[in-house]
Amino acid sequence: MADNGITELVKAIETAFADTPYPGDGQIGTLELDFSFRGLNWKQVPIEVLFYHRDETSSFTPEGFRFYLPAMMFGVLLHFEEVDTLTQNLIYRLVPAHDDYLDNSYWGGLNRIVAVLNRKEKEAVYKFLLGCRQLDEKWGFGETGRRELEEGIKFWRSLTS
């Protein structure tokens, strides 16, 4: 994906999440997530905060995940090297194959996230995953990562068609 493709994808995500409501203080996720993200618009999240919480994508409430999802997607698309394992963790979180585990986790699974997303936001997630597929050659997800990515694309396509 050329840089202009990333730019277009970033704009599509930004537009889709422009009116996403802030979940409210104390409604973001764990106490640590709430402390780090409290009062921040998703456009203001520093890359260092995304890096620090890169392994906590399943610790957000569904509403907190929804609100900060564009920040995580931007981190992956624009700062891939700097966010370390956020890419794999985010894709893992967006794949239904892991939903049984996530439904029993702290804040619940993918179905609860899907339930709070509107159509434009779901389409943005689908486009994000397609963008990740195009960037795989540069990033190198490996066989397991590619399989998970394809499962995610298939799932999110079904929600947008």
Kinemage of the C-alpha trace (Angstrom):
@kinemage 1
@onewidth
@group {chain A} dominant
@subgroup {mainchain}
@vectorlist {calphas} color= white
{ca met a 1} P 0.000 0.000 0.000
{ca ala a 2} L 1.494 3.300 -1.066
{ca asp a 3} L 1.663 6.187 1.387
{ca asn a 4} L -1.331 7.815 -0.320
{ca gly a 5} L -3.296 4.612 0.381
{ca ile a 6} L -2.468 4.931 4.075
{ca thr a 7} L -3.434 8.599 3.981
{ca glu a 8} L -6.815 7.722 2.443
{ca leu a 9} L -7.354 4.965 5.007
{ca val a 10} L -6.507 7.300 7.889
{ca lys a 11} L -9.017 9.845 6.547
{ca ala a 12} L -11.712 7.163 6.218
{ca ile a 13} L -11.139 6.031 9.815
{ca glu a 14} L -11.107 9.615 11.074
{ca thr a 15} L -14.404 10.354 9.323
{ca ala a 16} L -16.064 7.156 10.553
{ca phe a 17} L -15.175 7.816 14.197
{ca ala a 18} L -15.601 11.610 14.163
{ca asp a 19} L -18.815 11.514 16.223
{ca thr a 20} L -18.025 8.522 18.428
{ca pro a 21} L -19.009 9.457 21.982
{ca tyr a 22} L -16.498 9.499 24.825
{ca pro a 23} L -17.384 6.605 27.154
{ca gly a 24} L -17.065 8.708 30.294
{ca asp a 25} L -14.497 8.777 33.059
{ca gly a 26} L -14.434 5.462 34.846
{ca gln a 27} L -15.946 3.715 31.795
{ca ile a 28} L -12.781 3.244 29.727
{ca gly a 29} L -11.475 -0.019 31.139
{ca thr a 30} L -9.250 -1.093 33.986
{ca leu a 31} L -8.191 1.520 36.533
{ca glu a 32} L -4.820 1.851 34.823
{ca leu a 33} L -6.409 2.364 31.397
{ca asp a 34} L -8.858 4.850 32.862
{ca phe a 35} L -5.998 6.776 34.461
{ca ser a 36} L -3.933 6.856 31.246
{ca phe a 37} L -6.762 7.674 28.835
{ca arg a 38} L -9.112 9.715 31.037
{ca gly a 39} L -10.300 12.862 29.290
{ca leu a 40} L -8.232 12.214 26.144
{ca asn a 41} L -9.892 12.442 22.780
{ca trp a 42} L -8.780 9.516 20.626
{ca lys a 43} L -6.976 12.025 18.379
{ca gln a 44} L -4.808 13.121 21.328
{ca val a 45} L -3.482 9.755 22.532
{ca pro a 46} L 0.330 9.902 22.542
{ca ile a 47} L 2.154 7.058 20.827
{ca glu a 48} L 3.915 6.355 24.137
{ca val a 49} L 0.550 5.608 25.786
{ca leu a 50} L -0.389 3.227 22.978
{ca phe a 51} L 2.978 1.505 23.357
{ca tyr a 52} L 2.660 1.222 27.120
{ca his a 53} L -0.816 -0.331 26.851
{ca arg a 54} L -0.139 -2.375 23.702
{ca asp a 55} L -0.961 -5.659 25.462
{ca glu a 56} L -4.211 -4.449 27.041
{ca thr a 57} L -6.651 -4.324 24.124
{ca ser a 58} L -8.954 -6.769 25.919
{ca ser a 59} L -8.950 -4.646 29.096
{ca phe a 60} L -11.071 -1.857 27.605
{ca thr a 61} L -14.823 -1.804 28.087
{ca pro a 62} L -16.648 -2.231 24.756
{ca glu a 63} L -17.379 1.526 24.792
{ca gly a 64} L -13.779 2.380 25.710
{ca phe a 65} L -12.475 0.098 22.977
{ca arg a 66} L -14.832 1.720 20.478
{ca phe a 67} L -13.719 5.219 21.387
{ca tyr a 68} L -9.970 4.513 21.346
{ca leu a 69} L -10.016 2.056 18.426
{ca pro a 70} L -9.128 4.749 15.866
{ca ala a 71} L -6.091 5.762 17.957
{ca met a 72} L -4.953 2.133 18.001
{ca met a 73} L -5.545 1.769 14.251
{ca phe a 74} L -3.585 4.982 13.593
{ca gly a 75} L -0.788 3.700 15.817
{ca val a 76} L -0.567 0.533 13.738
{ca leu a 77} L -0.788 2.307 10.377
{ca leu a 78} L 1.453 5.281 11.104
{ca his a 79} L 3.826 4.026 13.820
{ca phe a 80} L 4.073 0.279 13.225
{ca glu a 81} L 7.632 -0.067 14.529
{ca glu a 82} L 6.951 2.061 17.608
{ca val a 83} L 3.833 0.255 18.848
{ca asp a 84} L 5.533 -3.138 18.982
{ca thr a 85} L 2.932 -5.878 19.568
{ca leu a 86} L -0.118 -3.596 19.359
{ca thr a 87} L -0.631 -4.695 15.749
{ca gln a 88} L -0.917 -8.380 16.594
{ca asn a 89} L -2.962 -7.705 19.734
{ca leu a 90} L -5.407 -5.455 17.916
{ca ile a 91} L -5.907 -7.896 15.049
{ca tyr a 92} L -6.314 -10.713 17.579
{ca arg a 93} L -8.998 -8.658 19.340
{ca leu a 94} L -10.865 -8.146 16.054
{ca val a 95} L -10.917 -11.841 15.073
{ca pro a 96} L -14.012 -13.886 15.984
{ca ala a 97} L -12.031 -17.116 16.353
{ca his a 98} L -10.935 -15.883 19.774
{ca asp a 99} L -14.356 -14.694 20.876
{ca asp a 100} L -14.996 -17.645 23.213
{ca tyr a 101} L -11.941 -16.677 25.234
{ca leu a 102} L -12.705 -12.973 25.104
{ca asp a 103} L -16.351 -13.426 26.130
{ca asn a 104} L -15.056 -14.842 29.378
{ca ser a 105} L -12.391 -12.178 29.819
{ca tyr a 106} L -12.579 -9.068 31.937
{ca trp a 107} L -14.769 -6.923 29.678
{ca gly a 108} L -16.286 -9.374 27.240
{ca gly a 109} L -15.796 -10.373 23.677
{ca leu a 110} L -15.978 -9.241 20.140
{ca asn a 111} L -19.761 -9.557 19.976
{ca arg a 112} L -20.092 -6.898 22.672
{ca ile a 113} L -17.746 -4.607 20.745
{ca val a 114} L -19.628 -5.146 17.486
{ca ala a 115} L -22.868 -4.299 19.290
{ca val a 116} L -21.669 -0.776 20.158
{ca leu a 117} L -20.166 0.067 16.732
{ca asn a 118} L -22.259 1.815 14.105
{ca arg a 119} L -22.150 0.886 10.418
{ca lys a 120} L -19.537 3.526 9.471
{ca glu a 121} L -17.260 2.359 12.271
{ca lys a 122} L -17.618 -1.291 11.220
{ca glu a 123} L -16.747 -0.328 7.652
{ca ala a 124} L -13.654 1.498 8.924
{ca val a 125} L -12.532 -1.612 10.821
{ca tyr a 126} L -13.015 -3.680 7.676
{ca lys a 127} L -10.971 -1.186 5.624
{ca phe a 128} L -8.279 -1.148 8.322
{ca leu a 129} L -7.932 -4.926 8.146
{ca leu a 130} L -7.767 -4.782 4.341
{ca gly a 131} L -5.020 -2.173 4.706
{ca cys a 132} L -3.134 -4.458 7.078
{ca arg a 133} L -3.339 -7.228 4.473
{ca gln a 134} L -1.769 -4.931 1.899
{ca leu a 135} L 0.983 -3.954 4.317
{ca asp a 136} L 1.766 -7.543 5.305
{ca glu a 137} L 4.650 -7.747 2.824
{ca lys a 138} L 6.313 -4.830 4.582
{ca trp a 139} L 5.410 -5.963 8.101
{ca gly a 140} L 5.596 -9.759 7.793
{ca phe a 141} L 2.778 -11.204 9.908
{ca gly a 142} L 3.781 -14.808 9.331
{ca glu a 143} L 1.463 -17.679 8.528
{ca thr a 144} L -0.559 -17.565 11.757
{ca gly a 145} L -0.926 -13.795 11.621
{ca arg a 146} L -2.080 -13.921 8.005
{ca arg a 147} L -4.639 -16.604 8.834
{ca glu a 148} L -6.030 -14.517 11.701
{ca leu a 149} L -6.081 -11.418 9.521
{ca glu a 150} L -8.054 -13.264 6.825
{ca glu a 151} L -10.546 -14.508 9.438
{ca gly a 152} L -10.989 -10.936 10.626
{ca ile a 153} L -11.477 -9.612 7.101
{ca lys a 154} L -14.086 -12.275 6.371
{ca phe a 155} L -15.961 -11.503 9.602
{ca trp a 156} L -15.952 -7.704 9.189
{ca arg a 157} L -16.906 -7.976 5.498
{ca ser a 158} L -20.016 -9.923 6.579
{ca leu a 159} L -20.969 -7.029 8.880
{ca thr a 160} L -20.668 -4.405 6.153
{ca ser a 161} L -22.261 -6.104 3.149
